[in-house]
Every structure is written in structure tokens, then in C-alpha cells.
């Protein structure tokens, strides 16, 4: 099963991180990522730039959708990065999520990633997506 670990930070977490040397943060995250890689569970992951660094919001409550540049105004929690893991069980996902080297004001939201078994295999769009995935895999091999 694939799970996405979504890092959410608050203003408190952002302020607290300023007290830790950046090199220490990189080292702690590097060690965690290395542990995921050695365990063979990490599929991918990325950190995100600050919202004011080319961030924007597309609001679909208008026609056409309204695009607003970041920062996003008042936020209680900000999506700040993610990991994609391939694990055998939910409990294993909980294990890895509990080990992320983060502090107060930060949360990890864990969501199962859907796969083909969640959808009708006879659906036209499900079949097309299977073909697209094969094309992507072939391109990645080049």
C-alpha cells in the first residue's frame, strides 16, 4: 500500500525552526530519508518553498477560477512537504510517520493513496490511465 505523509506546519513551528541551525534541520531530515531508503519504503518526497516564493491559489468558486498569488493570508496550518511511502500495512505507515524529526506546531497527516483496485477496471478512464502510466514508465526508462 502507498501512503502519503503530508507535513503541516503552524506559525509556531516556523518560529521554532528559526532557533535550530538550518544545517541541523537538513542533517536530521537527511538521516530520516536515508533510513526510509535503507528500509526500502520511500517512493518519493519533496519539501516545499515558502508560499511567497511563486506560490498561488486557484479558487474555483468563481467562473473563471480566480488565481491569487501567495502568501495565502491567514493560515492555521500550511502544507510544507511530503513523503510517499510503499508499506505493507497502516501500522507500518504509522511507525514511519511517528519517526519524522519534527517538533511542536507540526503535524503529519497520513493518507492512503488510491490504486487501481479502488476503481471499476472496466471504466474507460481507468483503462486510459493504466495506459498513461505505462507510457510514463517507458519514458522514465529512457
N, C-alpha and C positions, 0 to 999 in steps of 0.2 A: 504494500500500500504506500502511496505517496501522501506526505503531509507537508503543508507549508507552515513554517514558523514565521509569524509576522511580528516584527519588533515595533512596539508602540511606545513612544516617549511623551512625557509631560514636560512642562516648563521647569518643574522641579528637577527632573532628570537631566535636562540640558544644562541647567546651572551647576548641578553636582558634577557633571562631566568636565566642566571647566577647571575643577580642582584637581583633576587627575592628568598627569602629563600625557600628551597625545601619543607618544611612543609607547607608553604603558597600555593604553587602550588598544593600539594596533597589536602589541605583543599578546595581550590577553585574548583578543579575537582570533589572532593567528593560531595560537595554541588550541583554541576550541575548534577552529576549522580543520586543523591538522588531525585532531582526534576524530572528527567526523569522517575525514578522508580515510584514515587508517582503519576505521571500523567498516568502511565501505558503504556508508549510508547517505553521504552527501551527493545530491544530484546537481545542485547549484545554489547560488545565493549571491546577493549584492547588497551593499549599503546604498543609501540614497543621499543626494546632495541636499543642502538646505533648500526650503521651499522658495526662497527669494533668488535662487540660482537657476533660472529658466523654468521654474515650476509654474503650473497654471491649473485652473479648474475649468471643466466643461460642465455647465449646468443645463440639463435637459428640460427644465421647467418652462423654458421659452422656446419659441419657434422663430428663427433658427436657434439652436443652442447658443447660450451665452458663454463666451470664453473670458475668464478673469485671470490676470497674472497673479502669481504668488507674491508675497506670503498670503496666506488664506484667511487672515483676520483671526478672531479668537478661536483657539483650538484647545480642547481638553486633552486630546491625545493625537499625536502625529505619527503616521506610518513612516518608519525611519529605515527599514531594511527588511530582508527576508532570507530564509534558507529553505531549500526544497530538499526533503529527505525521502528516501525509499527505505521503509522499515517493514517488519513482519506484522507488528501489532500496534494498537493505540498505546499500549503501555510502554512500548519502546519509544514511541514519539514523545510521550510524557517524560521519559528518562532523559532524552536529549534536550528537550525544551527546558527542563529543570537545571541543566548544566550551563546554559548560556551565561557568560560572565558579565552580568548587568547588575545595576543597583536600584535603589529606591526610585520610584517615579517611572519605572519602566515595566512594561508587561510584554509577554509573548502570547499572542493569540495563535492557536494551533487549529488548522483546518485541514480536513482530508481533501485531497484533490480527486475530483471525479475521474473515472476512466470509462472505457467502452462498455463495461458491464452495467453501468448506470443508465444506459440508453438502449432503445429499441434498435437492434442491429440491422433491421430492415428499413429503417428510416433513410430516405435519400441523402439527407445532410450528414448523417452519421457515417454513411458509406463514403461520401465525398471527403469527409475529414480524415478517415482512415487512409485514403489515397494521398491526401496532402501530407500527412505525417510520414508516409513512405517516401514521398518526394523530398521532404526536408531532411530525412535521414540519409538519403542518397546524396544530396548536396553537401551535407556535413562530412561525408566520406571523401569528397574530392579534395 
